[in-house]
Amino acid sequence: MLKGLGDIGNIMRLQREFKNLQKKLKKMEATGETADGLVKVSVSGEYRVVDVVIADELISSGDKRKLEKSIAFACNVAIDKMKELAAKEMSNLTGGLNIPGLTDFFK
C-alpha cells in the first residue's frame, strides 16, 4: 500500500538538494574576457553582471565600437562559462541522469 513512499522520499531529497544548489550557484561567479585581455566581465550564478574591468589603453584609444564589441563579447563568454558551471553542478546533483527539463534549467 505504501510501496511508493521511497520514491517520494527520493524526490523530496532531490528537491532539497536542488534548492541548496540554487543557493550555491547564486554565490558563484564566472569571468569572461576578450582575447587581448582588455575587457573582463564577471557574472553571478543568476546571470547578473557583477563586475566590468576595462583596460585604460582601450578607453584612451577612443575606439567606441571596439569597446562596445569587447564588452558584449566578454559578457557572453562569462555567461557561457556560468552555464557550463551550472550544468556541471546539476549533473553532479542528478548523478548524470538526464531528467527532462531539469538539466536544461540553468541554460
N, C-alpha and C positions, 0 to 999 in steps of 0.2 A: 504494500500500500504506500509506504514512504520511500520506495525504492529510488526515486529521482532526487531526493534531497541532497545527495552527494554532489550532483551536478549543480544544484542551486548554490551550494557552498562554494564550489569552484568558481562559479560566475561571480558571486559576491566578493571572493578573494581577488579575482582578476579586476573587478571594478575598483576595489580599494587600491590595488597596485597601480591601476591606470590613473587614479586621482593623484597618487604620490608622484607618478611620472610627470604629470602635468605641472605640479608644483616645482619639481626638479628642473624641468625644461624652462620654466619662467625665469629661473635664476641663471641659466646658461647663456653664453654669448658666443657668437661666431664672427670672425673678421674676414672681410674680403678686401683685396687691394688690386690696384692696377699693376700691370706687368712692370712698369717703370717704378713702382713704389711711391708715386707722388700723391696718391689718394688712398686712404684706408677708411673703411666704414665698418662699424660693429653693429650687429643686430641682436636683439634678445630672442629668447625662445618663443616669444609671442610675435616675432617678426616685426618688431618695432626698432627703428634706428635709434641707437643709444649714443653713438659717437661718430664724428666725422673728423678726420685729420687730413689737412691739405698742406702739402709742402710749400714753403714760401716761394720757391722758384717757379712753381706753377701759377701761383697768384700773381707774382710780379711779371710773369710773361704777358699778362693781359689777354691771353687766348681764352676768351669766354667759352667758345664752343668746345674746346678741348677740356676745359674744366667741367662743363656740364656732362659731356660724354663720360669722363673719368668717374664722376660721382655716380652716375647711373650704373656704369659697369661694376664699380666696387660694391654698390648696394646689391646688385644681382648676384655677384659672387658670394657675398656674405649670406644672403637668403638661401642660395643653393646649398651652402655648407650647413646652415642650420637645418634645412630639410633633411639632408643626409644624416646629420647627428640625431635628429628626432626619429627618423626611420630606423636607425640602428638601435636606439633605445627601445623603440616599440618592438622591434624584432627580438631583443633580449627579453622583454616582458612576456611576449607571446610564445617564446621558445621557438621562434622561426615559423610558427603556424601562419598560414595566410588566411586571416579572418576577413571576409569581405567587408569593405568599408572601414574597418578599423586600422589596417596597416596604411591606408591612404589618408587617414585623418589629418596627419601633420603636413601633408604635401600641399 
